[in-house]
């Protein structure tokens, strides 16, 4: 029985590698179905979120299959080190956190909801502290970001499996100075010669270049790591509708971004800081700012859009979903 399961999984891996376009279509369909189910039946919030989380996890696992097909050294590390094994588990937890919150609320009420949120945020905080101790750079919204499949070049996966990197190395050699020189037999035809080295098909992992955090930048990242727990503690003390927890979180975000930007950042970490700056707009959708200011503006905009043909149905759906969305912590605060 176990042998047949392994055989089925191997067949599935081969299908994923050889049918990337059909795979993407199926993944998109799964996500679209979860959107359609939202708000249709009474149990839809938990069920649609389970479907959406499951589709994200399947996409994530498919990404790992596609990555393993490249047989790069960086990918081998995902299997060899315990740190990277935990990184996969925490990525799955991040995809499931909204579903876990909704389920805890449905079963145990408000107390269960905030208990589940505190446990999840505590686990994530400890995980990010471990990553900081391992000098892994800035924390991202996902422990393992989604794979950029365009860069992966699906039509060259079979070439990678046969060792394109080895062929590249056989066409070039390095001097003691580190300069790479092409061999005579590695040059193309004289009419097609451009005097550039052959392109290697190696796929760079996002973690390949990370900023070394120290001093103010390290302090800023520590503040960003501790912010969720500080915010939860403030909400527990002053209430969810108080200005104090929101103000504390906003000031912490601003100080953290300012401190981290004081150091020279790598390209991947610079993009992460840009993402954090953009997420500051999310405060317009968080209580009490949303309840007292943003809500009326958003309602007026959506109401005016309902008069437009064809797209007039969408604002109504958004208005219905906004009520549910506002009550989910991980939608508004993570």
N, C-alpha and C positions, 0 to 999 in steps of 0.2 A: 504493500500500500504506500509506504513512504517512498519507495523507488518510483512509483508511478507519479506521485506528487512532484518529485524533483524533475521528472521527465516533462511533466506539464509546464512547470515553471521555466525550464530550459526552452521549451517551445514558445512560451510567451515572450521570453527575452529575445529570441530570434525574431519573433513577429514585430516587437517594438522597434528593433534596430532596422529591420528591412521595410517597415511601413510607417515612417514618421509622420507623413501627411495625414493618413487615415487616423493615426493615433491622436493628432492634434484636433481633428474634427470630432472624434468621440469625446475627448476631454472638454471641448467647448460645449458640446451638447449636454453633458452632465452638469456643467455649471448653469447653463441656461434653464434646465429643468428645475433646478433648485430655486432660481429666481421666480419662475412661474408659480411654483407651489406656495411661495411666501404669501401669507395673508388669505389663502383660499379656504383653509379649514381650520378648526379650532386648535388642532395640535400642530399646525404648520410651522410655527417658529422653531420648535425643537427638531421636528422632522426635516424641515428644509435646511436648517443649519447642520444637521447630521449629514445630509446629502452633500451639502456644499463642502463641509470639512473632509468627508470621505473622498470627494473628487479632487480636492487639493492634495490630500495625502497620496492618492493614486498618481497624480501628476508628479509629485515629488519623487515617488519611488521610480516612476518611469524616467525621470531625469537622472537618477542614480544609475539606472541600467544603461542609458545612453552614455553617461560619463565613463562607466566601467568598460564600455566598448572601445574607448580611445586608448586604453592601456597606458596612461601617462603615469609618471612617477608620483605626481601629486595625488592621483586617484588611489594609488596603492596605499598611500598613507591613511586614507579614510578607513581602510580595513584593519591596518596594523596597529594603530594607536587607540587606546581607550578614550582619549580626549575626543577624537573624531567620532567614535561610536556614540558617546554621550551627546555630541553635537546633533547627530541624526535623531536621537530620542527627543531632545529638547525642541527640535524643529517640528516634530510631530505633535508635541504638547502645545506648541504655539498655534498650530492649525486647529487643535481641538479645544482651545480655551473658551471660545464663545459658546460652543455646544455644552461644555461642562458647566459653565455659569448658568445657562438657560435650564439645564437639567436639574442642577442643584436648587434653583429657584422654584421649579415646578414641584419637586419632591419635598423639600424642607423649608420652603418659604424664604423670607428676607434674611433670616439668620443663616440659613444654609448657603444662600447666595454669597454673602460677604465672607463667610468662612472659606468657601471654595476660592473666592478671589484672593483672599489673603494668603492661602496656601500656595496657589499658583504663582503669585507675585513674589513670595518668599523664595520659592524654588528658582525662579528666573533670576532673582537678585543674587542668590548664592552662585548660580551658574556663571553670571557675568563677572562676579568677583574672582572665580576660578580662572576665567579667560584673561582677566586683567593680570593675575599672577603669572600667567603663561605668556604675557606680552603679546596678546593677540590683536592689539589695536582697538579701534572703536567698536562698540557693540552695534550690530545692525538690527533692523526690524525683524529679521529672521536669522536664526543661527546659521542656516545654510540658505543663502538667497536663491531665488528661482534661477534655473539654468537659462542662459541665453542661447537658445537652440540655433539661431541664425549663425552665430559664430562657430558653432560646432560643425557646420557643413556636413549635413547628413549624407550627401552623396559620396563623401570621402571616408566614411566610417570603415568600410571594408579595406581601404588602403591603409588606414591607421592600424588596423588589426594585423596587417601583414608586415608592419614595421617601416612606415615611411620615415620616421626619425632616424632609423639606422641607415636608410638609403641616403638621407640628407647628410649625415655625418661622413658617409663614404665619399661624397662628392666634394667635401671641404676639409681643410686642416687649419689648425690654429698655430700662430707663431708664439714665441715666448712672451711677446708684448701683449698677447691676448687678441690680436687682430686675426679675423677669420679670412682665409684665402681659398678661392675655388680652385680645384684641380683642373688640369687641361681637359681631361676626359669628362669633366662634369659640365662643360660649357655647351650651350645649345648651338644650333646651326648659325653660321656667321650672319645670315640675313635677319635672324630673330634675336640677335645678341643685344642685351641692354646693359651689360656690365654690372648687374646686380646679383647678389647671392641668391641661391635657391630659397624659396619660401618654405619654412618649416610649418607643418600642420599641427604643431603642439598647441593644446588649448590651455590658456592661462586660467588658473583658479583665482577667485576673488581675494583669497587670503594670501596670495603670493607676495604682495607688498603692503605692509602695514606700518603705520606711524609708531615710532618708539615713544610711548607716553611717559613723561617724567615732569616733575615740577608742577607748574600751573595746569598744563594739559591733563596730567594724571588726576589732579584735584577736580578738574572739571568733569572728567569721565566718572569719577567716584560719585560726584553729586548727581549726575544723570542716572547712575545705577541705583542710588538710594532714593531717588525721587518718588517712585511708586509707593514704597512703604511709608515714606514720610507723608505723602498725600493721603493714604488710607488711614494713618494714625490721626491726621488732622480732621478727616471726615468723621471718624469715630468720636472725636472729642467735641467738634463744633457742629456736626450735622452735614448732610449732603447738599443742602441748599445755602450753606454759609459761604461768604466771600473769602474767608481765611484759607481753606484748603486750596481753592482755585488760585488765589493770589500767591500762595506759597509755591505751588507747582509752577506757575508762570515765571516767577522770579528765579526759581531754581533752574528752569530751562534757559533763561536768558544768561544767567551767570555761567552755566555750564558751557553753552555755545561760545561765549566770549573767551573763557579760559582755554578751551580746546583750540580755538582759532589763533591763539597767541603763539602757537608752535607751527613749524613747517609740516604740512600734511601731505600724505601720499594722495594720488589721484582717487583711489577708492574711498579713502577717509574723507577727502574733500567733498565727494558726492554724498556721503553720509551726513555731513554737516549741512549741506544744502537741503537734504531731505528733512532734517530736524528743524531747520528754519521754516520750511514750507508747512510742516505740521503745526507750527504756532497758530496758523489760521484755524485749526481745529478748536481753539478756545472759543471761537464764535458759536460753536455748536455744543458747548458744555455749560451746564448749569453753574451759577445763576446767570451768566452772561446771556445764554440762549433764552432763558425764561423772560428776562427783562428787556432785552434789546434786539437780539438777532431774530427771534421767532417771528415778530410782526413783519419785519422786512422780508424774510424768506417766504412767509405766507402771501404777502402782496405780490411778490415776483411769480410764485407758482400759480396764484389765482389768475394773474394776467396771461400766463402762458396757456391756460386752459381754453382760451378763446381761439387759439391758433389751430387750424385744421390738422388732422393726422397725428400731431404730437400732443393734442389736448388731453388724451387719456393718461399720458405719463405723469403730469403734475399731480393728478388725483391719486395715482398709485404711490407716488413719493410722499404725499401728505399722510396717507394711511400708514406707510411704513415708518415715517419719522417718529410717530408716537411710540412704536415698539423700539426703534433704534435708540431713542433717548434713554430708555430704561436699561440698556445693556452696557455695563461698565467697560467691557473690552472693546466695544465698538467706539466709544467716545474717548476713552483714556489710554488706549494701547495702540 
